Amino acid sequence: MEKHYDVVIIGAGPAGLSAGLYAARAKMKTVILEKEKPGGQIATTDEVANYPGSVEHATGPSLVDRMVEQCDEFGAERVKDAVKSIDFTGDLKVIETESGDVYKAKAVIVATGASPKKIGCPGEAELTGKGVSYCATCDADFFTDLEVFCVGGGDTAVEEAMYLTKFARKVTLVHRRDEFRAAKSIIEKVKKNEKVEYLMDSVVEEIYGDGILEGIKVKNVKTGEVTDIPAPEDDGTMGVFVFIGYDPLTSLFKGILDMDQTGYLIADENMKTNIPGVFAAGDVRQKILRQVVTATADGAIAAVVAEKYIEEKFHA
């Protein structure tokens, strides 16, 4: 079935939902396409403490629920369907979904997000949000005076390890190689921090706990020796922060939209991509900070600029 809209938004994380709210509020015919449940990464976060204005003890799902309600209140349509193919060559952008529907839109906002790379070990998925985290800025405060392990060896891992020392009693960097890939200046800085310890040539083999993280098993890649590291008895728990990179969800747009070498979409401060009428918002685009607050800002900007584009292109 062929359907016509002013704006099609791909992705229903905070960026997509914010774009939907602003687009629908501007009286544009708007649809948000999302292959899974709304919310993106924030939907798996137990507590949201750093989103300005969020109520005390706000959870990721509760924040997403309110965003969805606002979109619905202003008339944005939401469809659970995966995008199969795109054609951005004409004035009307064409999007075909897995169900066979074809959407034609005057503007498209890409808000497909990015997903943190996982260790892939037993227990990781079950204890995500219960001791396992992929965002120090989001969750460091929950580990005040506890011990945490930071997995990774690049700039982000080392920088986040230093940030975690402001909260944690001890931070141990776990890296599969015998030296870090981070910049020398960052390494020099972290080595001066007495709170940081190191497990080199090591990988996390298992994360375990009954409802909360209670310990990890670490394997030395050179000797094959596996060490069990339980949480200190007095603490009862500890943290594992994983910083081994992100995967932007942009494979659909390769060769069509400009990307950096890691696959993030390149967009300017007005969320404009290299194709007129196509905008990028949220974690999917190249940026310095990936948080709910920056995603929602991106979505709002993308919708407002899309409205101006449509007005000038189709109603001038």
N, C-alpha and C positions, 0 to 999 in steps of 0.2 A: 504494500500500500504506500502511495506517495503522500507525504505530508509537508505542508509549508509553514515556516516559522520566520519570525524576525531574527531570533537568536537561538542557536543550538549550543548547549553547554555540555562538554564531554567530561564527566567526572562529578561526583557528588561529595567530595571532601569539603572542608571549610571554604576553600577558594571557589569551588563550583556552586556551593549553596549561597555564598555571599553574592556571587555574580547573578545567580537566579533571583535572589531577593531584590537586588538593585534593578535588574532588567525588567522584572515583572512590575515592580513599583513604578517604573517609567512607562508602563502601559504597552510594553513590547510583548508580542506573543512569544513566549519562552518555553523551552523544554530542556530538562536536564536528563542526560542519558548516563546511567550508571549500571555496570554489569553486576555489582555486588550490593551489599547494603550501604546506605549513606554513611558518611563520616570519615572514610579513609583511615589514616593512622591513628587519629585522635579517638576513634571509636574503641580502641583497645586500651586506652589510658584510664586507669582507675580514678585518679584524682588530677584535676586541673587547677593549679595554684597560681599560675602566672599569666592568665588571660585577663586583661584589665576589666574590672567590673563583674567578673564571674562571682557567683554566690559562694559562700563558705561551703567547703566539702563538695564542690561541683565535680562531677565525673565527666569523662569524655563522652559517654553515651547520652548523658542528660543535656550536655551542651549541644550535641548534634541534634537531639530531639527538638530542642527549641529552634535551632536554625531551620530544620525541616518544616516546623510549624509556621515559621515566618514566611518561608517560600510559598507554602500552601495558602496562607492567608492572602498573599498578594496575587495569587493566581498562576504561579509558575507550575507547569506540568512536570511530573517526574515519571520516567519510564525505566524499568529494570530491563536492560538489554545491552549487549556488547556490540561495539562498533566493529564492523567487518572490513569496510573499505571507505576511502574518502576521495573526493575529487574537488580540489580547491582552485581549479583553473578558471572557472567562469565567475561572473558577477554573483550568481547564486551558487553557494557551496553545497555540494552533494555528499550526504553521509548515508551509507547503507549499513544496516545492523544485521546481526546473526539471525534474527527472526524473519528477515526479508523485507522489513520496512525501509523505505527510502525517505530521508529527511532533506528538504531543500531550505536553505537559510540564507538570509542577507549577511549574517555575521556568525562566526563560530568562536567560542571561547574554549580553549584546550586547558583543562584543569585535571589531568589524569594523575598527577602526583608522582611520588617516588617512594620506593620501599627500601628500608634498610636491609643490607645484606645480612643474612643470618649465619651463625656458626654451623648450624645443621646437626647439632648433637642432640642426643636424647635429653628430654626434660626442658629444652629451651622454649619450645612453643607453650608447654603447659604452665611454665612459670614466668612467662612474659607478663609484666605488670605486677608480678608478685615477688620481685627481687631481680628480675632481668629487665634491663632498660636499654634503649637505643638513643637516649637523649639526656645528657647531663643537665642542660639548662632546664628541662622539664622536671626532672626527678631527683636532682642532687640533694635537695633539702630533706627528702624522706630518709636519707642515709646519714644524717647528722650523728657523729660519734660512733659510727659503725665502720667495719672494714669493707672495702670494695675492691673488686678486680676489674681492670680495664683491659679489654681485648683489642689488640691492634698495634700497629707500629708506624703509622703515617702521621702527618701533621695533626690531623683531627684527634686521633687517639691520644697523642702526647699532650696536646693543648687541653683536651677535656680532662685528662688525668690531673693536670695542674689545677684546673677549675674545681675538680672534686675534692682536692685537699683542703679547700675552704670549709668543707662540711664533714668529710669522712675522717675517722681517726687514723686510718692507714689506707693507702692506695697502692695496689700491686699491678704493674703493667705486665700483661702476658702477650708475648710476641713469638711467632713461629720461627723467626730468624735470629741470628746472633748479633744483629745490629739493627737499629731503627732506620726507617726510610724517611723519617721527618727531617726537616731542615736543621742544620748544625746549631743554629742560634736557639732553636726551640729545645733541642736535646741538652745543650749546655745549661739552659735555664732550669729544666726539670731535674737535672742531676744535682742541682744545688738545693733542691727541696728535700728535707729530711723525712718527710712523710711518705715519699715514694720509694717503693721497692720494685724488684724486677724478677720476672720468670722468663728467661730467654730460651730460644730453641724449644718453645713449648706451645701446645694447643690445648684448648678445653675439650675434653672427651665426653664429659657428661655433667649435667646440672641436675641436682636432685633436691627433693623436699616435699613434704606433705602439705600442700596448699600454700606454702611459703618457702622461699629458697633457704635450704639448710646446709648446702655444701656443693663443692664441685670436684671433679676428677680431672687432673691435668697430666698430659702425656708429654714426655721429653722426646722430641722427634729424632734425636740422634741416638739415644740409648734405648728408647722404647719403654722406659720405666714410667709407670702410671702412679701418681701420687694423689691420695685422697685428702682434700682440704675441707674439713667441716667448719661451719661457722663457730666462732668462740661460744662456749657454753653460756656465758653470762649474757651474750647478745641474742642468741637464738636464731639469728638470721644475719645475712650480709648481702652485698649487692654485686651484680655482674653487669657491667656496661660494655656494650658491643659497638666498636667503631671500626668496622672493616670496609666501610663504604656504603654507598646508596646506588640503587638501580632506578634511574628515571624511567617512567613508563612511556617511552616515546617511540617504540619500534614501528608503530603505525605511521609515523610521520617522517621516517628516514627518507632522504632524497627529496623531500617536499618542503619541510620547514628547516631553517638554519639551526644547527646545533653546535655545541662545543664538543671537544674531543671525548668527553665522557657521556655525551648523549642528552645533556640538558638543553632545552629550547632557549634560543637567544631572543630576548624581547627587550624593548626599551622601557623607560620609566612609565610610559603610558600603556604598557603590555602589548605593544604592537610587534608582530613578527615580520618576517620578510614578505609575507603575502598580505596585501590590503584586505581588511575584513576578517582576518584571522588573528586572534589574540591568545596569549598564554598567561596563565595565572597560577600562583601557588608553587608548591615544591617542584613542579615539573620544569620550571624555568631556572636559568642560571642566576644565582643570587647568593648573598653572603649569609643570610639567616633564614632557616626553614622552621617556622613556628606557626601556630594557629593565627596569631595576631598579624603576621606578615601575609599569610595566605588570604585571610579575609580582606585585608587592605587591597591586595592584588585583584581579588574578585570584584570588589566594588569599583576600582579604577577601570578594569576591563569592561565592565558593563556600561559605565558612563561614557567611555570613549567609543564603545561599540554603538551606542545610541547616536552619538554625534556623527560617526561614520555613516550609519544608515540614513540619517537625515540629509547629509550632504550628497551621498551617492544615489539615493533612490527618491528623494523628495525635493531636491533643489529645483 
